[in-house]
């Protein structure tokens, strides 16, 4: 799997006093789409592989804005796997309302075992997860 398209309606709570989606909400929209991508690929951001609890803490997030989105509009979110490293995944996001570009962004997370004391320890992406993922063609 290398891409997923999903939709989300802008809710009132997503907007600021000017009636536009607050910039911080786009990170949530990207993360939600990333979760949907992972679920479609057969694993979660919090999953167990063998006896290890695996999590995916974010190490980098960026977003470039092109136009505002407003209450009630339907966002079309396109998520693609841009890079699959030994221990990390980088996703790209394009968000539109119809044909109008709203923003684009990237998010990188590292595969970690969550130890019994709750601390993340970076590990290689388990084979059973890595084999489900392909980098999107450019």
C-alpha positions in Angstrom: 0.0 0.0 0.0 1.3 3.4 -0.8 -1.6 5.9 -0.7 -5.0 6.6 0.7 -7.6 9.3 0.0 -10.1 10.3 2.6 -12.5 13.1 3.4 -13.4 15.2 6.4 -16.0 17.9 6.9 -14.7 21.0 8.7 -16.5 21.3 12.0 -17.1 24.5 13.9 -14.6 23.5 16.6 -11.9 23.4 13.8 -12.3 27.1 13.0 -10.9 30.3 14.5 -12.6 33.7 15.1 -12.2 34.6 11.4 -14.2 31.4 10.5 -11.2 29.7 8.9 -9.7 26.4 10.0 -7.0 27.1 12.6 -3.6 26.2 11.3 -3.0 23.7 14.2 -6.0 21.6 13.1 -4.2 20.6 9.9 -1.7 18.6 11.8 -4.7 16.7 13.4 -6.2 16.2 10.0 -2.9 14.8 8.6 -2.5 12.6 11.6 -6.0 11.2 11.3 -5.5 10.5 7.6 -2.2 8.8 8.5 -4.0 6.6 11.1 -6.6 5.6 8.4 -3.7 4.7 6.1 -2.1 2.5 8.7 -5.4 0.8 9.5 -6.0 0.2 5.8 -2.5 -1.4 5.6 -3.4 -3.7 8.6 -1.7 -2.1 11.5 -2.2 0.7 14.0 -0.1 3.5 15.5 -0.3 1.4 18.7 0.0 -2.3 17.9 1.6 -5.5 19.2 4.1 -7.4 17.1 5.2 -10.6 18.7 5.5 -9.6 22.3 6.5 -6.0 21.6 4.2 -3.0 21.8 5.0 -0.8 18.8 4.4 2.9 18.6 5.2 5.6 16.1 6.3 8.9 17.7 6.5 11.9 15.4 9.9 13.4 14.8 9.1 15.9 12.1 5.9 17.7 10.9 5.6 20.5 8.3 2.7 22.2 6.6 2.6 24.8 3.8 -0.7 26.7 3.4 -2.2 27.8 0.1 -5.8 28.9 0.9 -8.2 28.9 3.8 -10.7 26.2 4.5 -14.0 27.1 6.3 -16.7 25.6 8.4 -18.8 23.1 6.5 -16.4 22.5 3.7 -15.4 19.0 2.8 -11.6 18.5 2.8 -10.2 15.9 0.5 -7.0 14.5 2.1 -4.6 12.5 0.0 -1.8 10.7 2.0 1.1 9.0 0.3 4.1 7.1 1.8 7.0 9.1 0.5 9.9 7.3 2.3 10.3 4.0 4.1 13.5 3.9 6.0 14.8 1.1 8.2 13.2 2.7 11.3 11.0 5.5 10.0 8.2 6.4 7.7 7.6 9.7 6.0 4.1 10.6 4.7 3.1 13.4 2.4 -0.3 15.1 2.5 -2.2 17.2 0.0 -5.5 18.7 1.2 -8.0 20.2 -1.2 -11.5 21.5 -1.2 -12.7 20.4 -4.6 -10.0 21.6 -7.0 -8.7 24.3 -4.7 -5.5 23.5 -2.9 -5.6 24.2 0.8 -2.3 22.9 2.1 0.4 20.3 1.7 2.6 18.8 4.4 4.9 16.0 5.6 5.1 13.9 8.7 7.9 11.6 9.8 7.5 9.0 12.5 10.0 6.5 14.0 9.1 2.9 14.7 9.6 2.3 18.5 9.1 -0.4 21.0 7.3 1.0 23.9 9.1 -0.6 26.9 7.5 -1.6 30.2 8.5 1.7 31.7 6.7 3.5 28.9 9.8 4.8 27.2 10.1 4.5 23.4 13.1 2.7 22.0 13.7 3.1 18.2 13.7 -0.3 16.4 13.7 -1.5 12.8 10.3 -1.6 11.3 9.1 -5.2 11.8 9.0 -7.2 8.5 5.3 -8.0 8.7 4.6 -4.3 8.7 7.3 -3.2 6.2 6.1 -5.8 3.7 2.7 -4.1 3.6 4.1 -0.7 2.6 5.4 0.6 -0.7 6.7 4.1 -1.4 4.4 6.0 -3.6 5.5 6.6 -7.2 6.6 10.1 -7.9 
